[in-house]
Amino acid sequence: MAAKTALITGGTSGIGRATAELLAARGYRVMVTGLHDVTDAVLPQGVTAVQADLASLADIDRAVERAREHLGSLDLLHLNAGLPRPGLTVETTDEAAFDALFDVNVKGGFFTLRKALPLLNDGASVVFTVGAGEGLGAALTAAKGALLPLVRALAVELAPRRIRVNAVSPGVVDTPVYGRMGISPETVAAWGEGVPLGRVGTPADVAEAVAFLASDAAGYITGDNLRVSGGMGVHAGAA
């Protein structure tokens, strides 16, 4: 049988890279997008990369065309790329920051899916990376919050083609973004004390959830949101 195929946005580091590595190890042919120059990106065998800023429709067009040329069709579209701006409050968010958050987190995912639709096989899987945490700032929370109703609406619209649309919502996951923000590994590890399972998550934890949603084992799951948070928010949702 032909190998399954996947396009992962934001796939050169963190959750996207871990998902690419896992799927490649399971026999997928994978293409990832990266925001910056991917020429020197060291990727696993079976994974290729294309530079794309998902705030740019021209970049999305180029990435989808590369996927068509390299992969032919898609069994999985993992819309993982996101713009993190934690800590921005309503007082500190200007118009440019607000627009950037929605351009990448909402518009970028929407139009990547729209333009990739002709490549998606009937019965394919679409997975959005959303988020399970609070305290991200009003604008980022709004941008991420827009994705869950979008997932549900898309699940209904694409059901006639048996294309399943779901979300994964990571809690605190130890990814390179914290280092770029100047947060020490010790600080990130300490956050695990507030997680019911006693540790912060790893990109591999989320990758396993994405792989499950892409698999035949999740063939009757669509329009849903799988939290991968170590139990964060369980008490708040228990009432």
C-alpha positions in Angstrom: 0.0 0.0 0.0 1.1 3.6 -0.7 2.5 5.4 2.3 0.2 7.9 4.0 1.1 11.6 3.7 0.9 14.5 6.0 1.4 18.3 5.8 2.3 19.9 9.2 2.4 23.7 9.6 4.9 25.0 12.1 6.7 21.6 11.9 10.4 22.5 12.3 10.4 22.6 16.1 8.3 21.8 19.2 5.0 19.9 18.8 5.0 20.1 15.0 8.5 18.6 14.7 7.7 15.8 17.3 4.6 15.0 15.2 6.6 14.9 12.0 9.2 12.6 13.6 6.6 10.2 15.0 4.6 10.0 11.7 7.8 9.5 9.7 8.8 6.7 12.0 5.4 5.1 11.3 5.9 5.2 7.6 4.3 8.5 6.6 5.7 10.8 4.0 5.7 14.2 5.7 6.2 17.8 4.7 6.5 20.6 7.3 6.4 24.4 7.0 8.7 26.7 9.0 8.5 30.4 9.4 12.2 31.0 8.8 14.7 29.7 6.3 14.4 25.9 6.3 17.4 25.2 4.0 19.6 24.0 6.8 16.9 22.4 8.9 18.0 18.9 10.1 14.9 16.7 9.7 14.3 13.0 10.0 14.4 10.8 6.9 11.1 11.1 5.1 10.4 14.7 6.1 10.9 17.7 3.9 10.4 21.4 4.7 9.2 24.5 3.0 9.4 28.1 4.3 6.0 29.7 4.8 4.6 32.5 6.9 1.0 31.6 7.4 0.0 35.3 7.6 0.8 35.4 3.9 -1.6 33.9 1.4 1.1 33.8 -1.2 3.3 31.7 1.2 0.4 29.4 1.8 -0.1 29.0 -1.9 3.6 28.1 -2.4 3.5 25.6 0.5 0.4 23.8 -0.8 1.8 23.7 -4.3 5.0 22.1 -2.9 2.9 19.6 -1.1 1.1 18.8 -4.3 4.3 18.3 -6.1 6.1 16.3 -3.4 3.2 14.3 -1.8 0.5 14.3 -4.4 -2.4 14.1 -1.9 -2.9 14.4 1.8 -4.1 12.0 4.5 -3.4 14.4 7.3 -3.3 18.2 7.5 -2.0 19.2 10.9 -2.6 23.0 11.4 -0.1 23.5 14.1 1.6 26.8 13.4 0.7 29.5 15.8 1.9 32.9 17.0 2.4 33.0 20.8 2.2 36.4 22.5 1.5 35.3 26.1 1.3 38.1 28.6 -0.2 40.7 26.4 -3.1 42.4 28.2 -5.8 44.4 26.7 -3.9 47.6 27.7 -0.7 46.5 26.0 -2.2 45.0 22.8 -2.0 47.4 19.9 -3.7 46.9 16.5 -0.6 45.4 14.9 -0.3 42.8 17.6 -4.0 42.0 17.5 -4.0 41.6 13.8 -0.8 39.4 13.8 -2.4 37.0 16.4 -5.5 36.5 14.3 -3.7 36.5 10.9 -1.5 33.5 12.0 -3.7 31.6 14.5 -7.1 31.9 12.7 -6.7 33.2 9.2 -3.6 31.2 8.5 -5.1 27.9 9.5 -8.4 28.6 7.7 -6.8 29.5 4.4 -4.3 26.7 4.6 -7.1 24.3 4.9 -9.1 26.0 2.2 -6.2 25.9 -0.3 -5.3 22.3 0.7 -8.8 20.9 0.3 -8.2 19.7 -3.3 -5.3 17.6 -2.0 -7.1 16.1 0.9 -8.2 12.5 0.3 -11.8 11.5 1.1 -11.6 10.2 4.7 -8.6 12.4 5.5 -8.0 14.0 8.9 -7.5 17.6 9.8 -6.1 18.5 13.3 -5.8 22.0 14.7 -3.5 22.7 17.6 -5.4 25.0 19.9 -4.5 25.2 23.6 -5.8 24.2 27.0 -4.4 26.9 29.2 -5.7 30.3 30.5 -3.8 33.4 31.4 -2.5 33.9 27.8 -3.7 37.4 27.5 -7.1 38.6 26.1 -6.1 38.8 22.4 -4.3 35.5 22.2 -7.1 33.8 24.2 -9.6 35.3 21.7 -7.6 34.1 18.7 -7.2 30.6 20.1 -10.8 30.5 21.3 -12.0 31.2 17.7 -10.6 27.9 16.6 -12.9 25.5 18.5 -16.2 26.7 17.0 -14.3 26.7 13.6 -13.4 23.1 14.1 -17.0 22.1 14.8 -18.3 24.0 11.8 -15.7 22.5 9.5 -16.4 19.0 10.8 -20.0 19.4 9.6 -19.1 21.0 6.3 -16.5 18.4 5.4 -18.4 15.3 6.7 -19.8 14.5 3.2 -16.3 13.7 2.2 -15.7 11.8 5.5 -12.9 14.3 6.3 -12.7 14.5 10.1 -11.8 17.8 11.7 -10.6 17.8 15.3 -8.4 19.8 17.7 -5.7 19.0 20.2 -5.3 21.4 23.1 -2.0 21.1 24.9 -1.5 22.4 28.4 2.0 23.4 29.6 4.3 21.7 27.1 8.1 22.1 27.2 8.9 23.6 23.8 11.7 25.9 22.5 9.3 28.8 22.6 9.9 29.3 26.3 13.7 29.5 25.8 13.2 32.2 23.1 11.1 34.1 25.7 13.9 33.9 28.2 12.2 31.4 30.5 14.7 29.0 32.1 14.2 25.2 31.9 14.0 25.1 35.7 11.1 27.5 35.7 9.3 25.5 33.1 9.9 22.2 35.0 8.6 23.9 38.2 5.3 24.6 36.5 4.7 20.9 36.6 4.0 21.1 40.3 0.6 22.6 39.5 -0.3 19.9 37.0 -2.3 17.0 38.4 -0.1 14.4 36.8 2.9 16.2 38.3 4.9 17.2 35.3 4.9 19.5 32.3 4.1 17.9 29.0 6.5 17.0 26.2 6.0 17.6 22.4 5.9 13.8 22.1 2.8 13.7 24.3 0.9 15.9 21.9 2.3 14.1 18.8 0.8 10.9 20.0 -2.6 12.5 20.3 -2.3 13.9 16.8 -1.3 10.5 15.4 -4.3 9.0 17.2 -6.7 11.5 15.7 -5.2 10.8 12.2 -5.5 7.1 12.6 -8.4 4.7 11.7 -8.8 4.2 15.5 -10.4 7.7 15.5 -12.5 7.0 12.5 -15.7 8.0 14.3 -14.4 11.1 16.0 -14.9 14.5 14.4 -15.7 18.0 15.7 -14.0 17.2 19.0 -11.2 18.7 21.1 -8.7 16.3 22.8 -7.0 18.0 25.8 -3.4 16.9 26.3 -2.9 18.8 29.6 -2.0 16.3 32.3 -5.3 17.2 34.0 -5.0 21.0 33.9 -8.5 22.5 34.2 -10.2 19.2 35.3 -11.3 20.7 38.6 -12.6 23.8 36.9 -14.7 21.8 34.6 -16.1 19.4 37.1 -19.0 21.4 38.4 
